[in-house]
Amino acid sequence: MAEHHHYILHKPFGYISQFISNAPKSHKQKFLGELYDFAEGTMSIGRLDQKSEGLLLLSTDGKLSAEITGRGYEKEYYVQLDGLITEEAIAQLQQPMTINVNGDMINVAPAKARIIEDPGFEEREPKVRDDRHGPTSWASIIINEGKYRQVRKMCAAVNFPVLRLVRVRIGKLELGNLKNGEVIEVDQLLV
């Protein structure tokens, strides 16, 4: 049996969670393969959209990938929000809600949510925005699902649009001090 390769990545803003494109070469899209010399057959376990950052697990083991995505592990996100989020909005995030996913109204389970201090991430490029455009705040959002842009849609539903989204944890694995764009190859992924 061939040995599998496993990676932990801090996905930067602007990258697509795949390795190749079916789009014409004229598109200036950035793919994960530009960040590291990954083993052939490496795939991302779950996804982060192009505008999202943070913890992304990758592996050449398709069975492991299916197990991790199908088991409902907690995923924690730190989100920078437009405006000063209220306890009322946090309470709404902790209730079941319905969001629009590609034109379908989908029920999502309650999130674990709390207001947090600015986590002090390195400045994103391009910059989120400056203080002239009003205050921002940070929250931790924990979900077990992973519907398309779910955290963004949940926050928008309580009138606090997401300006920046960083996944900081999947199960027991944390982003920790991994720098933006940094990749670590590991013997196994213990989530």
C-alpha positions in Angstrom: 0.0 0.0 0.0 1.4 3.4 -1.0 2.2 5.8 1.8 -0.1 8.8 2.0 0.9 12.4 2.4 -0.9 14.9 4.8 -0.5 18.6 5.0 -1.7 21.5 7.2 -2.0 24.8 5.4 -2.7 28.4 6.3 -4.6 29.3 3.2 -4.1 32.9 2.2 -6.8 35.2 0.9 -7.3 35.0 -2.8 -6.4 31.4 -3.3 -8.9 28.8 -4.6 -9.0 25.5 -2.6 -8.1 23.3 -5.6 -4.9 22.6 -7.6 -5.9 23.0 -11.3 -8.3 25.1 -13.2 -10.7 24.4 -16.1 -10.8 28.1 -16.7 -9.0 29.7 -19.6 -5.4 30.7 -18.8 -6.4 34.4 -19.1 -7.9 34.2 -15.6 -5.5 35.3 -12.9 -6.6 32.7 -10.4 -4.3 31.4 -7.7 -4.3 27.8 -6.8 -2.9 25.8 -3.8 -0.3 24.1 -5.9 1.6 27.5 -6.2 2.2 27.4 -2.4 4.1 24.2 -2.0 5.4 21.1 -3.8 2.5 18.8 -2.8 2.6 15.1 -3.6 0.7 14.0 -6.7 -2.9 13.3 -5.9 -3.2 15.8 -3.0 -6.7 17.1 -2.4 -8.1 19.6 0.0 -10.3 18.2 2.8 -13.2 20.5 2.6 -12.9 24.0 1.1 -12.4 27.6 2.0 -13.7 30.0 -0.6 -11.4 32.4 -2.4 -12.1 35.3 0.0 -11.6 33.1 3.1 -8.4 32.3 5.0 -7.0 30.0 7.5 -6.7 26.3 8.4 -7.0 23.9 5.5 -6.2 20.2 5.6 -4.9 18.3 2.6 -4.2 14.7 1.9 -3.6 12.1 -0.7 -5.8 9.7 1.2 -9.4 9.9 -0.2 -10.9 7.7 2.5 -9.5 10.0 5.2 -10.8 13.0 3.4 -14.3 11.5 3.2 -14.2 10.6 6.9 -13.2 14.1 8.0 -15.7 15.9 5.8 -18.5 13.4 6.7 -18.1 13.2 10.4 -19.3 16.6 11.4 -16.2 17.8 13.2 -16.4 21.2 14.7 -15.0 24.0 12.6 -14.2 27.3 14.3 -14.0 30.6 12.4 -12.9 34.0 13.6 -14.9 36.6 11.6 -14.3 40.3 11.4 -17.7 42.0 11.1 -19.0 45.2 9.7 -20.1 47.1 12.8 -20.1 46.3 16.5 -21.9 43.0 16.9 -24.5 42.8 19.6 -25.3 40.1 22.1 -28.8 40.0 20.4 -27.1 39.0 17.1 -24.9 36.5 18.9 -28.1 34.9 20.4 -29.7 34.8 16.9 -26.7 32.9 15.6 -27.2 30.3 18.4 -30.6 29.5 17.1 -31.6 27.3 14.1 -31.9 29.5 11.0 -32.6 29.3 7.3 -30.1 30.5 4.7 -30.2 30.8 0.9 -27.8 28.4 -0.7 -27.8 28.7 -4.5 -31.5 29.6 -4.6 -32.6 26.9 -2.1 -33.6 27.8 1.4 -31.6 25.5 3.7 -32.1 25.0 7.4 -28.8 25.1 9.4 -28.1 24.0 13.0 -27.4 26.6 15.6 -23.8 27.9 15.9 -21.8 28.3 19.0 -21.0 32.0 18.8 -19.3 34.6 21.0 -17.8 38.0 20.8 -14.0 38.0 20.9 -11.2 40.6 21.0 -9.3 41.3 17.8 -7.2 38.2 17.4 -4.2 40.2 15.9 -3.8 38.4 12.6 -1.2 39.8 10.3 -2.7 42.4 8.0 -4.4 40.9 5.0 -3.4 41.9 1.5 -5.5 43.6 0.1 -6.4 45.4 3.3 -9.9 44.8 4.6 -10.6 48.5 5.0 -9.7 51.4 7.3 -11.4 53.0 10.2 -12.9 55.8 8.0 -15.6 53.3 7.0 -16.8 52.7 10.5 -16.1 50.3 13.4 -15.6 46.5 13.1 -15.8 43.7 15.6 -14.7 40.1 15.9 -16.7 37.0 16.8 -16.0 33.3 17.0 -18.4 31.1 15.1 -18.4 27.3 15.6 -20.4 25.0 13.3 -20.4 21.3 12.5 -21.8 21.6 9.0 -20.2 23.3 6.1 -22.8 24.5 3.6 -21.7 26.8 0.9 -20.5 30.1 2.5 -22.6 29.2 5.6 -20.8 31.4 8.1 -21.0 34.4 5.8 -24.7 33.9 5.2 -25.5 33.4 8.8 -23.8 36.6 9.8 -25.5 38.5 7.0 -28.8 37.1 8.2 -28.3 38.9 11.5 -27.2 42.1 9.8 -23.5 41.9 10.4 -21.8 41.2 7.1 -18.4 39.4 7.2 -15.4 41.5 6.2 -12.8 38.8 6.9 -13.1 35.1 7.7 -10.3 33.0 9.1 -10.8 29.3 10.0 -8.8 28.6 13.1 -9.8 25.1 14.1 -11.1 21.8 12.6 -11.8 19.2 15.4 -8.7 19.3 17.6 -6.4 20.7 15.0 -5.7 24.4 15.4 -4.2 27.0 13.1 -1.9 28.1 15.9 1.1 30.2 14.8 1.1 28.9 11.2 1.9 31.9 9.1 -0.2 33.0 6.1 0.7 30.7 3.1 2.8 28.3 5.3 2.5 24.5 4.8 3.5 21.8 7.2 3.7 18.1 6.1 2.6 15.8 8.9 2.7 12.0 9.4 -1.1 11.9 10.2 -4.0 14.2 10.6 -5.5 13.8 14.1 -8.7 15.7 14.2 
